[in-house]
Amino acid sequence: MARKSRTAVLKRQREAKKAEKAAMKREKRLLRAEDDSGGQVATNDDLTGYGFDEAEEAPEKPEAPPSHGR
């Protein structure tokens, strides 16, 4: 039986690691696609830490522009 060179073994290890990494990325992408939350959601504590108050959570209605009587 032929003896395997060190470089061939290392090359196979690199290829296996690369294939494993690609498989993990595919799996993560599938999990994100199945996730119904739509991404990360900030908690109330997170919002408070960012400087948002509970009163600021509801968006305000924009004021109507002044009419010029036309």
MMTF fields as JSON, N, C-alpha, C and O atoms, coordinates in Angstrom:
{
  "mmtfVersion": "1.0.0",
  "mmtfProducer": "UNKNOWN",
  "numBonds": 279,
  "numAtoms": 280,
  "numGroups": 70,
  "numChains": 1,
  "numModels": 1,
  "chainsPerModel": [1],
  "groupsPerChain": [70],
  "chainIdList": ["A"],
  "bondAtomList": [4, 2, 8, 6, 12, 10, 16, 14, 20, 18, 24, 22, 28, 26, 32, 30, 36, 34, 40, 38, 44, 42, 48, 46, 52, 50, 56, 54, 60, 58, 64, 62, 68, 66, 72, 70, 76, 74, 80, 78, 84, 82, 88, 86, 92, 90, 96, 94, 100, 98, 104, 102, 108, 106, 112, 110, 116, 114, 120, 118, 124, 122, 128, 126, 132, 130, 136, 134, 140, 138, 144, 142, 148, 146, 152, 150, 156, 154, 160, 158, 164, 162, 168, 166, 172, 170, 176, 174, 180, 178, 184, 182, 188, 186, 192, 190, 196, 194, 200, 198, 204, 202, 208, 206, 212, 210, 216, 214, 220, 218, 224, 222, 228, 226, 232, 230, 236, 234, 240, 238, 244, 242, 248, 246, 252, 250, 256, 254, 260, 258, 264, 262, 268, 266, 272, 270, 276, 274],
  "bondOrderList": [1, 1, 1, 1, 1, 1, 1, 1, 1, 1, 1, 1, 1, 1, 1, 1, 1, 1, 1, 1, 1, 1, 1, 1, 1, 1, 1, 1, 1, 1, 1, 1, 1, 1, 1, 1, 1, 1, 1, 1, 1, 1, 1, 1, 1, 1, 1, 1, 1, 1, 1, 1, 1, 1, 1, 1, 1, 1, 1, 1, 1, 1, 1, 1, 1, 1, 1, 1, 1],
  "groupList": [{"groupName": "MET", "atomNameList": ["N", "CA", "C", "O"], "elementList": ["N", "C", "C", "O"], "formalChargeList": [0, 0, 0, 0], "bondAtomList": [1, 0, 2, 1, 3, 2], "bondOrderList": [1, 1, 2], "singleLetterCode": "M", "chemCompType": "L-PEPTIDE LINKING"}, {"groupName": "ALA", "atomNameList": ["N", "CA", "C", "O"], "elementList": ["N", "C", "C", "O"], "formalChargeList": [0, 0, 0, 0], "bondAtomList": [1, 0, 2, 1, 3, 2], "bondOrderList": [1, 1, 2], "singleLetterCode": "A", "chemCompType": "L-PEPTIDE LINKING"}, {"groupName": "ARG", "atomNameList": ["N", "CA", "C", "O"], "elementList": ["N", "C", "C", "O"], "formalChargeList": [0, 0, 0, 0], "bondAtomList": [1, 0, 2, 1, 3, 2], "bondOrderList": [1, 1, 2], "singleLetterCode": "R", "chemCompType": "L-PEPTIDE LINKING"}, {"groupName": "LYS", "atomNameList": ["N", "CA", "C", "O"], "elementList": ["N", "C", "C", "O"], "formalChargeList": [0, 0, 0, 0], "bondAtomList": [1, 0, 2, 1, 3, 2], "bondOrderList": [1, 1, 2], "singleLetterCode": "K", "chemCompType": "L-PEPTIDE LINKING"}, {"groupName": "SER", "atomNameList": ["N", "CA", "C", "O"], "elementList": ["N", "C", "C", "O"], "formalChargeList": [0, 0, 0, 0], "bondAtomList": [1, 0, 2, 1, 3, 2], "bondOrderList": [1, 1, 2], "singleLetterCode": "S", "chemCompType": "L-PEPTIDE LINKING"}, {"groupName": "THR", "atomNameList": ["N", "CA", "C", "O"], "elementList": ["N", "C", "C", "O"], "formalChargeList": [0, 0, 0, 0], "bondAtomList": [1, 0, 2, 1, 3, 2], "bondOrderList": [1, 1, 2], "singleLetterCode": "T", "chemCompType": "L-PEPTIDE LINKING"}, {"groupName": "VAL", "atomNameList": ["N", "CA", "C", "O"], "elementList": ["N", "C", "C", "O"], "formalChargeList": [0, 0, 0, 0], "bondAtomList": [1, 0, 2, 1, 3, 2], "bondOrderList": [1, 1, 2], "singleLetterCode": "V", "chemCompType": "L-PEPTIDE LINKING"}, {"groupName": "LEU", "atomNameList": ["N", "CA", "C", "O"], "elementList": ["N", "C", "C", "O"], "formalChargeList": [0, 0, 0, 0], "bondAtomList": [1, 0, 2, 1, 3, 2], "bondOrderList": [1, 1, 2], "singleLetterCode": "L", "chemCompType": "L-PEPTIDE LINKING"}, {"groupName": "GLN", "atomNameList": ["N", "CA", "C", "O"], "elementList": ["N", "C", "C", "O"], "formalChargeList": [0, 0, 0, 0], "bondAtomList": [1, 0, 2, 1, 3, 2], "bondOrderList": [1, 1, 2], "singleLetterCode": "Q", "chemCompType": "L-PEPTIDE LINKING"}, {"groupName": "GLU", "atomNameList": ["N", "CA", "C", "O"], "elementList": ["N", "C", "C", "O"], "formalChargeList": [0, 0, 0, 0], "bondAtomList": [1, 0, 2, 1, 3, 2], "bondOrderList": [1, 1, 2], "singleLetterCode": "E", "chemCompType": "L-PEPTIDE LINKING"}, {"groupName": "ASP", "atomNameList": ["N", "CA", "C", "O"], "elementList": ["N", "C", "C", "O"], "formalChargeList": [0, 0, 0, 0], "bondAtomList": [1, 0, 2, 1, 3, 2], "bondOrderList": [1, 1, 2], "singleLetterCode": "D", "chemCompType": "L-PEPTIDE LINKING"}, {"groupName": "GLY", "atomNameList": ["N", "CA", "C", "O"], "elementList": ["N", "C", "C", "O"], "formalChargeList": [0, 0, 0, 0], "bondAtomList": [1, 0, 2, 1, 3, 2], "bondOrderList": [1, 1, 2], "singleLetterCode": "G", "chemCompType": "PEPTIDE LINKING"}, {"groupName": "ASN", "atomNameList": ["N", "CA", "C", "O"], "elementList": ["N", "C", "C", "O"], "formalChargeList": [0, 0, 0, 0], "bondAtomList": [1, 0, 2, 1, 3, 2], "bondOrderList": [1, 1, 2], "singleLetterCode": "N", "chemCompType": "L-PEPTIDE LINKING"}, {"groupName": "TYR", "atomNameList": ["N", "CA", "C", "O"], "elementList": ["N", "C", "C", "O"], "formalChargeList": [0, 0, 0, 0], "bondAtomList": [1, 0, 2, 1, 3, 2], "bondOrderList": [1, 1, 2], "singleLetterCode": "Y", "chemCompType": "L-PEPTIDE LINKING"}, {"groupName": "PHE", "atomNameList": ["N", "CA", "C", "O"], "elementList": ["N", "C", "C", "O"], "formalChargeList": [0, 0, 0, 0], "bondAtomList": [1, 0, 2, 1, 3, 2], "bondOrderList": [1, 1, 2], "singleLetterCode": "F", "chemCompType": "L-PEPTIDE LINKING"}, {"groupName": "PRO", "atomNameList": ["N", "CA", "C", "O"], "elementList": ["N", "C", "C", "O"], "formalChargeList": [0, 0, 0, 0], "bondAtomList": [1, 0, 2, 1, 3, 2], "bondOrderList": [1, 1, 2], "singleLetterCode": "P", "chemCompType": "L-PEPTIDE LINKING"}, {"groupName": "HIS", "atomNameList": ["N", "CA", "C", "O"], "elementList": ["N", "C", "C", "O"], "formalChargeList": [0, 0, 0, 0], "bondAtomList": [1, 0, 2, 1, 3, 2], "bondOrderList": [1, 1, 2], "singleLetterCode": "H", "chemCompType": "L-PEPTIDE LINKING"}],
  "groupTypeList": [0, 1, 2, 3, 4, 2, 5, 1, 6, 7, 3, 2, 8, 2, 9, 1, 3, 3, 1, 9, 3, 1, 1, 0, 3, 2, 9, 3, 2, 7, 7, 2, 1, 9, 10, 10, 4, 11, 11, 8, 6, 1, 5, 12, 10, 10, 7, 5, 11, 13, 11, 14, 10, 9, 1, 9, 9, 1, 15, 9, 3, 15, 9, 1, 15, 15, 4, 16, 11, 2],
  "groupIdList": [1, 2, 3, 4, 5, 6, 7, 8, 9, 10, 11, 12, 13, 14, 15, 16, 17, 18, 19, 20, 21, 22, 23, 24, 25, 26, 27, 28, 29, 30, 31, 32, 33, 34, 35, 36, 37, 38, 39, 40, 41, 42, 43, 44, 45, 46, 47, 48, 49, 50, 51, 52, 53, 54, 55, 56, 57, 58, 59, 60, 61, 62, 63, 64, 65, 66, 67, 68, 69, 70],
  "secStructList": [7, 7, 7, 7, 7, 2, 2, 2, 2, 2, 2, 2, 2, 2, 2, 2, 2, 2, 2, 2, 2, 2, 2, 2, 2, 2, 2, 2, 2, 2, 2, 2, 2, 2, 7, 1, 1, 7, 1, 7, 7, 7, 7, 2, 2, 2, 2, 2, 2, 2, 6, 7, 7, 4, 4, 4, 1, 1, 7, 7, 7, 7, 7, 7, 7, 7, 7, 7, 7, 7],
  "xCoordList": [0.84, 0.0, 0.888, 1.9, 0.498, 1.306, 1.174, 0.107, 2.265, 2.265, 1.741, 2.119, 0.881, 0.277, 1.211, 1.808, 1.325, 2.192, 1.468, 0.239, 2.232, 1.684, 0.834, -0.209, 1.284, 0.528, -0.834, -1.804, -0.922, -2.203, -3.17, -4.361, -2.662, -3.507, -4.011, -5.19, -3.131, -3.517, -4.536, -5.475, -4.33, -5.269, -6.662, -7.66, -6.73, -8.026, -8.677, -9.892, -7.879, -8.421, -8.986, -10.052, -8.267, -8.754, -10.053, -10.987, -10.111, -11.324, -12.508, -13.63, -12.26, -13.329, -13.832, -15.035, -12.904, -13.278, -14.078, -15.051, -13.663, -14.371, -15.785, -16.729, -15.94, -17.259, -18.146, -19.343, -17.557, -18.323, -18.799, -19.929, -17.941, -18.306, -19.443, -20.368, -19.381, -20.444, -21.764, -22.823, -21.7, -22.911, -23.522, -24.743, -22.676, -23.174, -23.85, -24.888, -23.253, -23.855, -25.217, -26.164, -25.317, -26.602, -27.651, -28.799, -27.238, -28.163, -28.634, -29.82, -27.713, -28.08, -29.021, -29.97, -28.758, -29.608, -31.016, -31.991, -31.137, -32.452, -33.183, -34.387, -32.456, -33.074, -33.567, -34.639, -32.788, -33.213, -34.438, -35.318, -34.51, -35.656, -36.917, -38.011, -36.778, -37.919, -38.348, -39.464, -37.482, -37.771, -38.859, -38.744, -39.908, -41.039, -40.873, -41.672, -39.864, -39.746, -39.277, -39.481, -38.67, -38.219, -36.9, -36.584, -36.142, -34.853, -34.829, -35.693, -33.836, -33.697, -34.717, -35.011, -35.246, -36.217, -35.674, -35.23, -35.713, -35.205, -36.246, -37.441, -35.786, -36.675, -36.865, -36.192, -37.787, -38.007, -36.743, -36.446, -35.992, -34.743, -33.737, -33.007, -33.704, -32.806, -33.182, -32.318, -34.491, -34.948, -34.631, -34.227, -34.815, -34.484, -32.993, -32.587, -32.19, -30.744, -30.344, -29.334, -31.127, -30.843, -31.387, -31.136, -32.133, -32.636, -34.086, -34.557, -34.803, -36.216, -37.05, -36.778, -38.066, -38.992, -40.212, -40.423, -41.019, -42.242, -43.202, -43.966, -43.177, -44.065, -43.692, -44.54, -42.454, -41.988, -42.237, -41.981, -42.728, -42.913, -43.96, -43.772, -45.068, -46.116, -45.727, -45.415, -45.743, -45.368, -46.434, -47.629, -45.988, -46.913, -47.492, -46.855, -48.725, -49.345, -48.758, -48.63, -48.402, -47.836, -48.922, -50.088, -48.515, -49.45, -49.784, -48.949, -50.989, -51.406, -50.701, -50.547, -50.276, -49.627, -50.642, -51.824, -50.211, -51.143, -51.748, -51.068, -53.038, -53.703, -53.542, -53.56, -53.386, -53.163, -54.427, -54.379, -55.555, -56.822, -56.983, -57.713, -56.375, -56.488, -57.649, -57.899],
  "yCoordList": [-1.176, 0.0, 1.244, 1.301, 2.215, 3.428, 4.302, 4.41, 4.906, 5.782, 7.155, 7.677, 7.748, 9.041, 10.154, 10.105, 11.149, 12.276, 13.199, 13.23, 13.922, 14.834, 15.923, 16.303, 16.423, 17.501, 17.017, 17.773, 15.791, 15.253, 15.126, 15.406, 14.708, 14.574, 15.947, 16.106, 16.926, 18.275, 18.866, 19.553, 18.583, 19.088, 18.499, 19.217, 17.202, 16.566, 17.136, 17.332, 17.403, 17.988, 19.384, 19.73, 20.189, 21.532, 21.457, 22.216, 20.534, 20.384, 19.932, 20.402, 19.028, 18.544, 19.674, 19.819, 20.465, 21.579, 22.618, 23.172, 22.88, 23.841, 23.354, 24.143, 22.08, 21.51, 21.553, 21.823, 21.287, 21.328, 22.75, 22.952, 23.725, 25.114, 25.536, 26.228, 25.125, 25.452, 24.807, 25.422, 23.57, 22.885, 23.604, 23.719, 24.084, 24.817, 26.121, 26.496, 26.813, 28.046, 27.777, 28.534, 26.7, 26.353, 26.076, 26.506, 25.35, 25.013, 26.271, 26.408, 27.184, 28.433, 29.258, 29.858, 29.292, 30.049, 29.472, 30.224, 28.144, 27.511, 27.832, 28.089, 27.817, 28.131, 29.571, 29.85, 30.49, 31.894, 32.064, 32.865, 31.322, 31.421, 30.89, 31.394, 29.885, 29.307, 30.132, 29.97, 31.01, 31.811, 32.821, 33.57, 32.851, 33.74, 35.106, 36.009, 35.271, 36.526, 37.671, 38.831, 37.397, 38.459, 39.071, 40.183, 38.412, 38.926, 39.231, 38.787, 39.989, 40.302, 41.355, 42.284, 41.193, 42.135, 42.66, 41.888, 43.975, 44.581, 44.467, 44.652, 44.164, 44.103, 45.516, 46.45, 45.669, 46.977, 47.473, 48.667, 46.553, 46.941, 47.447, 48.404, 46.794, 47.244, 48.642, 49.501, 48.867, 50.178, 51.262, 52.366, 50.945, 51.899, 52.208, 53.356, 51.192, 51.388, 52.257, 52.958, 52.219, 53.039, 54.452, 55.3, 54.716, 56.061, 56.257, 57.394, 55.191, 55.305, 55.106, 54.22, 55.942, 55.798, 55.041, 54.885, 54.568, 53.862, 54.789, 54.335, 56.059, 57.015, 57.192, 57.559, 56.939, 57.126, 55.908, 55.962, 54.817, 53.602, 53.778, 53.289, 54.47, 54.678, 55.859, 56.935, 55.667, 56.784, 57.87, 57.581, 59.12, 60.241, 60.475, 60.191, 61.003, 61.323, 62.633, 63.593, 62.676, 63.94, 65.002, 64.707, 66.246, 67.348, 67.678, 67.517, 68.131, 68.51, 69.81, 70.691, 69.933, 71.194, 72.326, 72.089, 73.545, 74.676, 74.915, 74.826, 75.219, 75.504, 76.975, 77.839, 77.243, 78.618, 79.219, 80.317, 78.539, 79.08, 79.08, 79.924, 78.225, 78.194, 77.402, 77.268],
  "zCoordList": [0.0, 0.0, 0.0, 0.698, -0.779, -0.907, 0.326, 0.93, 0.67, 1.82, 1.425, 0.376, 2.243, 1.919, 2.355, 3.431, 1.504, 1.848, 2.824, 2.88, 3.566, 4.575, 3.925, 4.456, 2.774, 2.125, 1.638, 1.682, 1.183, 0.724, 1.891, 1.752, 3.03, 4.223, 4.657, 4.974, 4.673, 5.066, 4.089, 4.491, 2.794, 1.795, 2.018, 1.951, 2.281, 2.531, 3.78, 3.814, 4.806, 6.028, 5.768, 6.277, 4.97, 4.636, 3.853, 4.113, 2.888, 2.083, 2.934, 2.742, 3.864, 4.735, 5.639, 5.855, 6.159, 7.022, 6.242, 6.753, 5.002, 4.16, 3.85, 3.884, 3.553, 3.264, 4.507, 4.412, 5.668, 6.92, 7.214, 7.658, 6.968, 7.203, 6.271, 6.697, 5.013, 4.061, 4.483, 4.364, 4.977, 5.425, 6.631, 6.734, 7.537, 8.696, 8.265, 8.81, 7.282, 6.785, 6.156, 6.37, 5.379, 4.768, 5.834, 5.722, 6.871, 7.956, 8.685, 8.986, 8.968, 9.635, 8.762, 9.267, 7.439, 6.533, 6.52, 6.496, 6.536, 6.571, 7.87, 7.861, 8.987, 10.272, 10.303, 10.84, 9.727, 9.697, 8.812, 9.125, 7.712, 6.81, 7.491, 7.238, 8.346, 9.039, 10.242, 10.735, 10.717, 11.904, 11.589, 10.619, 12.391, 12.147, 12.808, 12.559, 13.635, 14.376, 13.488, 13.846, 12.369, 11.481, 11.913, 11.489, 12.714, 13.136, 14.618, 15.375, 15.017, 16.425, 16.833, 16.081, 18.028, 18.566, 19.888, 20.738, 20.053, 21.273, 22.382, 22.149, 23.572, 24.728, 25.275, 24.839, 26.236, 26.852, 27.541, 27.513, 28.163, 28.814, 27.787, 28.041, 26.62, 25.557, 25.097, 24.916, 24.906, 24.451, 25.472, 25.108, 26.751, 27.804, 27.775, 27.955, 27.55, 27.459, 26.278, 26.339, 25.202, 24.03, 24.173, 23.318, 25.251, 25.492, 25.08, 25.041, 24.774, 24.429, 25.69, 26.5, 25.837, 26.95, 26.472, 25.27, 27.417, 27.051, 26.319, 25.467, 26.632, 25.972, 24.505, 23.692, 24.165, 22.8, 21.922, 20.719, 22.488, 21.704, 20.617, 19.504, 20.912, 19.917, 19.035, 19.544, 17.714, 16.838, 16.886, 16.951, 16.855, 16.901, 15.514, 14.499, 15.494, 14.219, 13.715, 14.475, 12.435, 11.917, 11.844, 11.582, 12.082, 12.036, 10.585, 9.695, 10.36, 9.01, 8.647, 9.492, 7.4, 6.988, 6.999, 6.754, 7.275, 7.319, 5.938, 4.916, 5.937, 4.656, 4.312, 5.188, 3.03, 2.579, 1.999, 1.444, 2.109, 1.653, 0.148, -0.372, -0.543, -1.998, -2.425, -3.623]
}
